[in-house]
Amino acid sequence: MPRISISLSTFLSRAKTAFLSLSASASASPSPSQRPLTIVTGNSAADLDSLTSALLYAYIRSLPFSPSANADPQNQPPPPPPLYIPLLNIPRADLALRPEFQAVFRHTGIRAEGLVTLDELETVIDEGFRAEDTEWVLVDHNKLQGALGERFSSRVRGVVDHHEDEGTVPMDAETRVIEKCGSCTSLVIRTLRPSWEDAAAGGTGLSSGAAPHAQGEVTLAEDDDDENVTRGWDAQVAKMALASILIDTANLTAEEKVERADRDAVAFLEAKIALSPKDAVGWDRGAFHRELEAAKADIEGLGFRDVLRKDYKQWIENGLGLGISSVVKPMEFVVRKALLNDGDAETEFATKVGDFMAERHLTVFAIMTAFTSDDAGHFQRELYLQALSAGHAAASRFAEEAGNELGLEDHYYAIQELQGRPGAMQPEREGPWRKVWIQREVGKSRKQVAPLLRRAMW
């Protein structure tokens, strides 16, 4: 039967319109048959994997579905699927800190103004939007943190994630997928691939807010020209999903990260691209990956504070604040961003980090760098740790317990070298606990380091 399809950009625009209209009806009593709105959100670092996982999950779950899977015994047409709203877990202004998003947008037709961010969430909350009117699905994390967690944790109904299971999502959740994988987006593909294929086989209707009435945005594929349009839209979605998988797995070359789900997802998504005549011509996965990596590493124009908050996560453990920033440049780059004068480099850097910690009420803060050296071309990691007096014991415990597992070695480049005074920062010096290491176990990212730090705080 003919296939009804919608472009990703049109879906996002209509999802945002539907979301913003919630405040207008917040005071109205929902009908007994009305389902709560489902919001899909990634983690607070809002990296590329969180973006694509949320957008992909919401898009596929809001697509038309196969009549064979939803046939009514009375031969009545099935109701349209519910509308899922993808929420970026950052303020709108922070989109500018993520140049890799812009690279993906260019290939997928996504418009930043069509996205729902924390700004729009605050708007509908201020206008009377109620937590009980929502259900939440978490992707790329499995526990709502901070203000979102305080307000909406009880409304979580599903999860697709590749981090350590924190045990907060019920075992009988509507969707509960938590397992090791290079990219969370790969798990979303594996989970929802049957739904996407059902929609491609011929759906019965679009979700509310996405009815097929706008020429050029939604199409009923009845001939080859229409089919090529819908295949082009599928290819755009496929490129969006591939972006985070390729970044997180280094184009499937990071053997310590890559799982079968990653390889299967890449094969499935590239097949989608191959079906689109205009997208198949000239498709080069390696070139696409290199473009994204270059965009992600383009942070020269950011100030020190923005470098730290670009890819940042935070937790409360044992009543103490813990934060981790991931940076795609070496520590030397981070330090130079912090220095404004010719004073004591080590003291000035510790002070700037301390200001960042105070702004976020942190007791322990880590900076994890990950980069490829220009000279040798080898992938490398560094780890900087700073703790207030209340976190000294936790920092020392982490250094002792995680040192071997992470392959931590004292980093004798150290901050002083910038002014000709080589040496390593030592935790026993006056002021905050400070230490910088080379991390030899380069396969262990924040996904592995964060649980070690969190446990050390208890």
RAKAZI-V186831 format. One line per field, one symbol per residue. psi: psi as a letter, one per 20 degrees, with the letter a starting at -180 (. if undefined). A space follows every 50 residues. Layout:
psi: ???
This chain:
psi: qqpprqqghgggghggghghihhhjhiqpqqhipqqppppqarihlahhg ghggggggggijrqrphhikqphjkqqqqqqqppoppplqqhhihiimhh ghgghhiijpphiiqpahghghghghjjpqhijqqqppqjrkpprbhggh hjhijpirqoqjrppikhpqhkqgpnoorpqgphhhhgghgjghgghghh inrirrqpikqnjopihpqooiahgghhghhhghhggghgghghghghjl ljinhihprhhgghgggghhhgghioghhhpjpogghgghggggghimjh iqrgghghignpqqropkjqppqppppkrrhgggghhhpiakaogggggh ggghggghhjlqhppqpoqprpqhgijqpqqqppppqrhijggggggghg higghilpppojgrhhhhkjnqrqppiirqbqpqqpqpohniioahhhhg hggghij.
